[in-house]
């Protein structure tokens, strides 16, 4: 018989190569009598993959545990255990992986592992109550954005719904998340830098050219930190005098016009870089323009100064009042909307906001046109 090869990624999953060169996927499990069983799932030529075998294995094991008629000798020795949320999550994410994009799947799984599993993972699903979920959500209100809290809640709700819809043991269980209305946390950033404070920052960073360049780009474009540090020389349009950023969230890449001063600063800083080189790159222990600097790398150059100048006596979790790298973005938008020649729609485009409500946080005044002029005079 052709040798079975154990999967390096999925437990209990094997494959073997047939005489015609095709690949057959199989899995193994132990039945209620403790005997090892083999199940053939399908061939690669029929579009079957290792992940399909793994999903079938989980479904088989789950069905045995939930629906199987166990022999007496097992019933006498085994203490009946309730189905945990982790067990349901394993099935949910195995299924979710087959119908979602890789990046979306990884993000959802990370949310579960980081924010849900520590609290509910080992708990029996039937023991999870509405009060527990409400208390868990309340723990996020001080330090997390509304969108983040909603995504954690949605992930928990999806896992529970999957269990209710697909596992017999939970078919009569009432999802405790169904009647919970999320509260909106009061943690939006309020701190805005004044023109004098901005000048003070630049004076103190004069000996750090990369930090000066970063702050200049952040205050001159309002881009998110991750978008700035992932910008390459080719994203700087020397003809149109704009810089293009990845939206990071929903939406396409977007362009921001540059003031003359910022344009000249970027032009000089990138003159020796290749097209694919990153404008902000590591220089320690050696210069590596082909890689972007990390968020922590640029933060270490700027945040200590911000803490010294503006954050003394403030709690580390005080998002409303602390000055951070994100304050530059908030400052850009707040100063810009004060200019009566700029429309709210233009500000929304410059900020790469997916919803107009996000931009409306900065103003309630009706605005007009003239964005380029406003950018030139932004901090004057």
N, C-alpha and C positions, 0 to 999 in steps of 0.2 A: 504493500500500500504506500502511496506517496506520503511523505513526511509532512505533518502539520507544523506550521510555523506560528508561534505565539505573537500576538500583536504587541508592539512596543508602547502603544497608547491606551488600549482598552483591555481591561481585565477580563479573562475568560473567553476572549475572541481569538480565533485562529484563521489562517488561510493556507491553502495548498495550491500548487500549480499542477494543472492537469496535463495529460499527454499532448493535448492540442494547443497548449500554451495559455489557456484561459486560467483565471484565478477564481477559486471557490471560497466563499466566506462561511465560517461555521462558528458556533459557540458551544460551550459546555456548561453544565450546571448539575447540582445534585438534587435528585427528586426527594419526595417525602420519606422514602426508605433509606435515604443516604447514598443511593447509587448514582454514579456518574453517568450523565446522559449527554449525547451529542446531537446538535440540531444543525442541519444545513440551511442556510439562509438564501443564498443565490450566487450567481456568477457575475464577475466584473463586466462581462460582455452584455449582461442584461441591466447594467447600470447600478448594480449593488456595490456597496462600500463597507468598510470596516464599521463605520458609524451605524449602518443599518443593522449589522449583526449585534452590535453593542445594545442598541435600542431594543431589539427583539429579546435579548438576554434579560435586560432589566424588566421588560414586560412579563416575561415568563416567570422570573423569580418572584416578582410582585404578585402575580396571579396565584402562584402556589402559596405564598404567605397569607394572602387575603381570602382566597376562595377554596383552597385545598382542604380536603378531608384528611387530616393528619392521622396516622396510626396511633394506637393507644400508647405504645412505648415512648413515642415522642411527646404526646400530651402529658404523660406522667412526669417526664424529666424537664420539660420546658415551661418556664414561667411566661405566661402570656404577656406580650409587650404591645403597647399601643403604637400606632404608626406615627413616626416623628415627622416634623416638617422637613428635615434634611432628606428623608427617604422620598418624600413627595417631590422635593426640589430636584433630586437626582433624575427622576423620571421627566419632570417638566423641562429641565435644561437639555436633556438628551433629545427630547422632541423639538424644543425650540431651536436647537442647533441646526436641524435639518430644514428649517423654514425661514431662517433669518440670515442677514448678512453677517459675515464673520466679525466685523467690528462691533456691530450692534449686540451680537451674542456675547462677546467678551465683556462689553460694558455692563450688560444686564447681570451676567454672572458675577462680576466684580462687586456690583452693588449688593447682591445677595450675600456674598462672602464677607464683605466688610461691614455692612450695616444691618443685616437681618439675621444671619446665622448666629452671631454671638448672643443675641437675645432669645431667639425662638428656635434655632436649629435643632437642638436636642429635646425640645418639648414635644409632647404628643399633640398632634393637630387638634384633636377634640378638646384639649385642655386650654387652648388659646382663646382668650375672651376679648370682648370689645374694650373693656377697661385696660387690659394689658397693652393693646395696640395704641390706645389713646395716650397712655403713659409713655410708651416708646416714642410716639410722634412728638410729644411735648419736649422730650429730651433734645430734639433737633432745633427747636424754635429760636434759641438764642444765637446759635453760631452758623446756621445753614440757610441758604437761599430758599425761597418758596419753590422754585423749580426743582431743586435737589430733593427737598422733602417729598414733593409730589411723585418724583421718580422712584424713591425708595418705597413709598406707599403703594404705588402701582405695581411694583415688582412683587411685593408680598401678596397683594390681592390676586395677581395673576397665578402665582404658585398655588394658593389656596383654591382658586376656581378650577385649576387643572385637576387637583386632587378630587374635588367634589364631582367633577364631570367624568373622570376616568377611573376612579378607584371605588370599588363596591363598598368598602368599609366606610367611606366618607360620603356616600350618596345622600344620607339624611342629615349631614352636618351643615349647619347654617354659617355661612362665611361672616366672621365678626367684623370684617372691613366694610360690609355692604352699607351700613347705616352711619358710617363715620363721615362727617364733613370736615375737611381740613381747615385748620385755622391759618390765617396769613401771618407769618412771623414779622415782627417789627424790627428788622435788622438791615434795612437798606442803608447804603452808604450815604452820609450826609456831609461829610467833611469835604470842603472845597478849598484849594489853595488860592491865596490872593496873589496878585502880581508881585508884591514885595516878597512874599514867601518863595515864589518861584525864582526870583533874582537871588535870594539867599541860598537856595539849593545849588544853583549854578556856580555861585562864588565858592561854595564849600567843596564842590566837586571838580574844581578847575584842574586839579592834578590828576584826575582820572578821565582821560579822553573817551574811553568806551562808555563809562557811566554817563558822561555828558551827552554823548550821542544818543544813548538809549532814552534818557529823559527828554531830549529834544524831539525825538521821534514820537514818544508817548504823548507829550503835551501838544505836539504839532499835528497829530493824526487821530488821537483818541483810540488807537488800536489796542486790542487786548494783548497782555504780555506774551502769551503763547504765539500770537500771530506775528508779533515784532521779532522775537528771537528765531522764528522759522523763516524769516524773509531772506531771500537770496539776491545777489546783485542783479540778476536778470529781472527781478520784480521792480527794479527802479527804472522807470521810463525817462530817459534823458531828453527825449524830444517833447513829449507831452508834459514833462515836469510833474509826474504823478508817481505814487508808489502803490503797488497792488498787494493786497493781503488775502490770505485764505480766510473765509468766513468763520471757520471752526465749528460754528453751530449750523443752523439751517440756512440755506442760501448759497449763492455762488460767490466766487472771488469778487472783490470790490476794489475800486481805486479811490485814493484820496489825493487831492491836489496839494502840492507842496509850496510853502512860502519860499521866497527867494533865498532867505538865509538858511533854511533847512535843506533846500535843494543843493546849495553850494557845500554845505556841511557833509551831506551824504555823497555827493560827487567826489569830494576829496577823500573821504574815508574808504571809498570803494575803488579808487583808481587803479590799485594794484591787484585787485581781486579778479578771478575768473567768473564767467557768467553763472556757474552753478555754485560758487562759493557763497557761504552765509555771511551776511553783513556783521552779525554778532556771533563770534566763534570762540572756542577755547584758546587761551594763550599760555596756559600753565598745565602740565610741565613743558608743553611745546605748542607752537601755533598750529592749529588744525582748521583752516578755513572751510574744509569740506564737510565739517560737522557743525551743527548749531550749538551755541552755548546752552547749558541747562538753565531752567528757571531759577534754581538755587544759586547757580553760578553768577547770574546777573544781580540777583537779589542781595547776595553777600556784598556786592560793591556799593549798593545804594541804601538798603534798609537800615543799617546801623546809623547812618546820618539822619534819616527820617525819624528814627526812634529818639535820637539825641535832641533834635530840633522841635519835634511836635508831639511825641507820644509819652513823655514822662508822666507817670501817675495814672496812665490809662491801662485798663485790663487788657491782656493779650487777645481776648475774644471780643473786645468792643469794636465791632465792625462799623458802627455808626460814626465814631469819632477818630479812630486811629488813621494815620496816614500810611499808606502802603503803595506798592507799585500800581495797584488798581485805582488809587486816588487820582493819578494822572488822567486816566480815562474819564472819570467822573468830572474832573476839573475842566477838561476839554469841552465836554458837552454842556456843562453848566454855564461857562463863559460864552460859548457860542450862541446858545439860545437867547441870551440877553441882547444880542444884536438884532435890531428890528428889520434888518435887510435879509435875514435868513429865514427860510420856511422850515416848519417842523419836519416836512417830508425830506428835505435836504439833510437835516441833522440826522434823521433816522437812517438815511443811506450811508452817511459818513460813519455812523456808529455800527453799521451792519446789524441793525436790530431786525428781528424777524417779525415783531409785532409793534404797531405804532404806540400801543399802551406803554411799552418800555421807554420810549422817548418822551412821552407825555409826563413822566416823572420829573423831568427837568424844568418844565415850564407850563404855564396855563395862558400865556400871552400869544396872540395871533401874530405870526411872523411873515416876512416877505422874502424877496429874492436878493441875491448879491453875495453868495457864499464865499467866492474867491477873495473878495475885498475884505470880508469879515475875518477870514483866516489870516490874511496879512496883518490885520490890526488886532488879532486875538488877545494879546496880553499887553498891549500898549496903553 
